[in-house]
Amino acid sequence: MSVPLDPHDDPEATFNGDVFFDAADVQRQVVSRLELLARLSRLMQSYEGCEHVRVIDVTPLDRPDEAGCNWASSLVLAPGGVEPEVYVLAYAQAVATARESWNLE
């Protein structure tokens, strides 16, 4: 009877656990309000059909939320004639990505 291998020690395994990291270990980049608005706008504009959407305001939080972000997920947009049905998915994805990466000064 053989001893079962530890999956982390299996030389033929395709995953050894070293690829993933704890999100808590990642530091958010601290940026100014104007820089955050510019980055959010560029991120929104990178989605098809959203080239004219601009983010014109964010709401700072009094203290970081449970995920560590210090600004609210509600953004004020200047849609530039783009219908909500077009930018809604971009909005959700951009906010989720940005809140993991950037904090306000």
N, C-alpha and C positions, 0 to 999 in steps of 0.2 A: 504494500500500500504506500503510495507516494504522498508527500506533503503538498497541499495545494500551494501554488505560486501566489506570491503577493502581486496583485496586478501592477503595482508600481515598479516591480523588479522584473517583469516579463520582457525579455529582450526582443520578442517578436510583436509586442503590443504597438499599436499605431499611435497611442496617446499615453504619455507618461505623467500627465498632470502639470507639466511645467508651462503650458501655454496660457492658462488662465491666471488672472490676478484678482486680488480683492479690490473692488471699486473704492473702498475706503482709503486704499493706499495711493490713489491717484489724486494729485493736487489740482484744484481748479486754477486756471489762470485769472488773475485779478486785472480787470480792465476798467477804463473810465466809462462813464455813461455814454458819451459820444462814440467811443470805440465799440461798445456793446451794441448800440443801435446800428452802426455801420456793419458790424459782423453779422448781426441778425438779418439785416437787409440783404447782404450778399448771399447768405445762406438761403433765404427765401427765394431770391432771384435765380438761384441755381436750379430750381425746379421748373420743369416745362410748363409754360403758360403763365409763370409768375414773374417774368422779367421786369415788370413795372411796379411790383409790390414793394413798398418801403415800410420799415418798422420805424415809427416816430416817437414811441415812448414805451417804457417799461416801469413797473412799480417795484421799488425796493421794498424788501421785507425788513421789519425791525430787527430780526435775528434770523440766521439761517434756518431753513426748514429741516426736517428729519433726514433729508438726503444731503444737506450741506450747502444748498443753493440759497443765495441771499436776495433773489428777485423773483417776482411772481410769474407764473406761466401765462398770465393774461397779458397780451401785447396790444398796443394801439397801432393799427395799420393805416397806411395810405394806400389803398388797393390799386390805384392807378388805372381804374376801369376794369380790373380783373374781377370776375364774378366769384362770390364766396365758394361756390361749388368747385371752382378750379383751385383756389388756394387753401382750402381747408385741410387737405392731406399734407401739403407742404408745411403748413402752419404747425400741425401736430408733430411732424417729424423734426422740423427745425427747432422747435421749443425743447423737445426731449433731448436732442443732441446738444444744444447750447447750454441747457441747465446742468448737464453733466460736466461741461468743460469750462464755463466762464462764470465768474462772480464780479459784482460791482465793487469798485474801490470804496 
